[in-house]
Amino acid sequence: MATATKTSKAPAVTSTAVAALTTTPAPSRAYLTATLDEATGELTENSRFRYLPGHPRQIRFDAKAGQFNINGQTQLGPALSFIPLAWRIFSDDILNMGRKLWAELFYADDKGAVCAVLFHGYSVENLYRLIEPLFYDELTLADVVVHVRAVKKETTKEGKKATYYLAEFSYEPAELSEVVARRDFAQDFPIWRAETYTGAADMRIQHGYTVPGGDTSAAVNSTPGSPEPAVLPQAA
């Protein structure tokens, strides 16, 4: 007579168990992406942003043409949109242009490159008009997507008309995850531009701007005592 042998069933593989095996742990900082090597179990983290400290990509606002460009070469058009990493409004003699009131904003572009853009004159006053309502709503530029566009103006001098462009600013809410990523990055790295730092600026407003080397007069809203990183994580 044939006999039947009863074997115990293997426990069912639940969706929770599968998720536990396949889910990559969250990265340690919001601007990092985490990759898990399934063969070795090794976790690798890479930065979403690419930045050589003190030397961000230079974005220029050509007030004569009403255009933004990279280093005076690659044209970006008449408008920019970004979530600021850091900024400052200050008076200083920089770039051999004499002492002026400047606004310097730092941000990561759509490719993750950290950039710096400068404005002066009436464009700075326009930026103040954006900062003020944000302040009373308990927000800063770091909490929103800033839209900058070149607006054509005309003036008459000695009977001759001349045209020029000013930067005008507006904003819309930013995704919280993107805000947190930039906040963490600005805490971990010194956000500044060596070519525009003199140590003699009359600072009006600043946020997230940090000059390394112990110059605390230029550091604000950064993690106290956070060291300058020896190695910058590479962009994913």
C-alpha positions as CSV (number, residue, x, y, z in Angstrom):
1,M,0.0,0.0,0.0
2,A,1.3,3.3,-0.9
3,T,1.8,5.7,2.0
4,A,1.4,9.5,1.8
5,T,3.9,11.7,3.6
6,K,2.7,15.0,4.9
7,T,5.1,17.8,4.5
8,S,4.8,21.2,6.2
9,K,4.2,24.1,3.9
10,A,6.8,26.8,3.5
11,P,5.6,30.1,5.0
12,A,4.0,32.3,2.4
13,V,6.1,35.1,1.1
14,T,4.3,38.3,2.0
15,S,4.5,41.6,0.3
16,T,6.0,43.0,3.5
17,A,8.8,40.5,3.4
18,V,9.6,41.2,-0.3
19,A,9.7,44.9,0.5
20,A,12.1,44.3,3.3
21,L,14.4,42.5,0.9
22,T,14.2,45.0,-1.9
23,T,13.8,48.4,-0.3
24,T,16.9,50.6,-0.4
25,P,17.5,52.3,3.0
26,A,16.9,56.1,3.1
27,P,20.0,58.2,2.5
28,S,21.6,59.9,5.5
29,R,21.0,63.4,4.0
30,A,18.2,64.7,1.8
31,Y,20.5,65.7,-1.1
32,L,22.0,62.2,-1.3
33,T,20.7,59.3,-3.3
34,A,21.3,55.8,-1.9
35,T,22.1,52.7,-4.0
36,L,22.2,49.2,-2.5
37,D,24.4,46.5,-4.1
38,E,22.2,43.4,-3.7
39,A,25.2,41.1,-4.1
40,T,27.3,42.6,-1.4
41,G,24.8,44.5,0.7
42,E,27.0,47.6,0.4
43,L,25.2,51.0,0.5
44,T,26.6,53.8,-1.6
45,E,25.5,57.4,-1.3
46,N,26.0,60.1,-4.0
47,S,25.2,63.8,-4.1
48,R,22.5,65.1,-6.4
49,F,24.4,68.4,-6.6
50,R,27.9,69.1,-8.1
51,Y,29.9,71.8,-6.4
52,L,33.5,72.9,-6.2
53,P,33.5,74.9,-2.9
54,G,34.1,78.6,-3.6
55,H,33.8,78.2,-7.3
56,P,30.2,77.8,-8.4
57,R,29.2,78.0,-12.0
58,Q,28.9,81.7,-12.9
59,I,25.6,82.8,-14.2
60,R,25.6,86.4,-15.6
61,F,22.7,88.8,-16.1
62,D,23.3,90.9,-19.1
63,A,21.2,94.0,-18.3
64,K,21.8,95.5,-21.8
65,A,20.5,92.4,-23.7
66,G,18.0,91.2,-21.1
67,Q,19.6,87.7,-21.1
68,F,21.1,85.3,-18.7
69,N,24.2,83.3,-19.7
70,I,26.9,81.0,-18.4
71,N,30.3,82.8,-18.2
72,G,29.2,85.2,-20.9
73,Q,29.0,82.4,-23.4
74,T,26.2,79.9,-23.2
75,Q,22.8,81.7,-23.5
76,L,20.1,80.7,-21.0
77,G,17.4,83.1,-22.2
78,P,15.5,85.9,-20.5
79,A,14.3,84.0,-17.4
80,L,15.5,81.7,-14.6
81,S,13.7,79.6,-12.0
82,F,15.3,78.0,-9.0
83,I,15.1,77.2,-5.3
84,P,17.9,79.2,-3.6
85,L,20.5,77.3,-1.6
86,A,21.9,80.5,-0.1
87,W,22.0,84.3,-0.7
88,R,23.3,87.6,0.5
89,I,22.5,91.3,-0.1
90,F,25.6,93.4,0.5
91,S,27.5,96.5,-0.4
92,D,31.1,96.0,-1.6
93,D,33.7,96.9,-4.3
94,I,33.9,93.7,-6.3
95,L,34.8,92.7,-9.9
96,N,36.4,96.1,-10.5
97,M,33.1,97.8,-10.7
98,G,33.3,100.1,-7.7
99,R,31.2,99.9,-4.5
100,K,27.6,98.9,-5.3
101,L,24.7,97.2,-3.6
102,W,24.6,93.6,-4.8
103,A,22.4,90.6,-4.4
104,E,24.2,87.2,-4.8
105,L,22.1,84.1,-5.0
106,F,23.3,80.5,-5.1
107,Y,21.2,77.6,-6.5
108,A,21.4,74.2,-8.1
109,D,20.4,74.1,-11.8
110,D,18.4,71.3,-13.5
111,K,21.6,69.3,-14.0
112,G,22.6,69.6,-10.3
113,A,25.4,72.1,-10.8
114,V,25.6,74.7,-8.1
115,C,25.5,78.2,-9.6
116,A,25.8,81.8,-8.5
117,V,24.1,84.8,-10.0
118,L,24.6,88.5,-9.2
119,F,22.3,91.5,-9.5
120,H,22.8,95.1,-8.6
121,G,21.0,98.5,-8.7
122,Y,17.2,98.5,-9.1
123,S,17.2,94.7,-9.5
124,V,18.2,94.4,-5.9
125,E,15.3,96.7,-4.8
126,N,13.0,94.3,-6.8
127,L,14.4,91.4,-4.8
128,Y,13.7,93.2,-1.6
129,R,10.0,93.5,-2.7
130,L,9.9,89.7,-2.9
131,I,11.7,89.1,0.4
132,E,9.4,91.3,2.4
133,P,6.1,89.5,2.0
134,L,7.9,86.1,2.5
135,F,9.3,87.4,5.8
136,Y,5.9,88.3,7.1
137,D,4.6,84.9,6.1
138,E,7.4,83.3,8.1
139,L,9.1,82.1,4.9
140,T,12.4,82.8,3.2
141,L,13.7,82.5,-0.4
142,A,14.9,79.0,0.5
143,D,11.3,77.9,0.9
144,V,10.0,78.8,-2.6
145,V,10.8,78.5,-6.3
146,V,12.0,81.9,-7.3
147,H,11.2,83.1,-10.9
148,V,13.5,85.8,-12.3
149,R,12.7,87.5,-15.6
150,A,14.3,90.4,-17.5
151,V,11.9,93.2,-18.0
152,K,12.6,95.9,-20.6
153,K,12.7,99.6,-19.5
154,E,13.2,102.8,-21.4
155,T,14.8,106.1,-20.3
156,T,15.3,109.4,-22.0
157,K,18.5,111.3,-21.6
158,E,19.4,114.5,-23.5
159,G,16.5,113.8,-25.8
160,K,17.6,110.3,-26.7
161,K,15.8,107.2,-25.8
162,A,17.8,104.3,-24.3
163,T,16.6,100.8,-23.3
164,Y,17.8,98.5,-20.6
165,Y,16.6,95.6,-18.6
166,L,15.9,95.0,-14.9
167,A,15.4,91.7,-13.1
168,E,11.9,91.2,-11.7
169,F,11.1,88.5,-9.2
170,S,8.1,86.3,-8.3
171,Y,7.7,83.0,-6.5
172,E,5.6,79.9,-6.1
173,P,5.6,77.2,-3.4
174,A,8.4,74.6,-3.6
175,E,8.2,70.9,-2.9
176,L,9.2,70.3,0.7
177,S,11.6,67.4,-0.3
178,E,13.5,69.8,-2.6
179,V,13.7,72.5,0.1
180,V,15.0,70.0,2.7
181,A,17.6,68.7,0.2
182,R,19.0,72.2,-0.3
183,R,18.9,73.1,3.3
184,D,20.9,70.0,4.2
185,F,23.5,70.7,1.4
186,A,24.0,74.3,2.6
187,Q,24.6,73.0,6.1
188,D,27.2,70.5,5.0
189,F,29.1,72.7,2.5
190,P,30.5,76.3,2.5
191,I,28.3,78.1,-0.1
192,W,30.3,81.1,-1.4
193,R,32.1,82.5,-4.4
194,A,35.8,83.3,-4.0
195,E,35.8,86.0,-6.8
196,T,33.2,88.1,-5.0
197,Y,34.4,87.7,-1.4
198,T,36.6,90.5,-0.1
199,G,36.1,90.3,3.7
200,A,35.0,94.0,3.6
201,A,31.4,93.7,2.6
202,D,28.7,95.6,4.4
203,M,26.2,92.8,4.8
204,R,22.4,93.6,4.7
205,I,20.8,90.2,4.5
206,Q,22.3,86.7,4.3
207,H,21.2,83.1,4.6
208,G,23.2,79.9,4.2
209,Y,26.2,81.9,3.0
210,T,29.4,80.4,4.6
211,V,33.0,81.4,4.0
212,P,35.4,78.7,5.3
213,G,38.6,79.4,7.2
214,G,37.0,80.6,10.5
215,D,35.6,83.9,9.1
216,T,32.4,83.8,11.1
217,S,31.4,87.3,10.0
218,A,30.3,85.8,6.7
219,A,28.6,82.7,8.1
220,V,24.9,82.5,8.9
221,N,22.2,79.8,9.2
222,S,24.8,77.1,8.9
223,T,25.4,74.2,11.3
224,P,27.7,75.5,14.1
225,G,31.1,74.0,14.0
226,S,30.4,72.0,10.8
227,P,33.8,71.4,9.1
228,E,34.7,72.1,5.5
229,P,34.5,68.7,3.8
230,A,37.7,67.1,2.6
231,V,36.0,65.2,-0.2
232,L,32.9,66.3,-2.0
233,P,30.4,63.5,-2.9
234,Q,30.1,63.2,-6.6
235,A,26.8,63.8,-8.4
236,A,24.8,60.7,-9.2
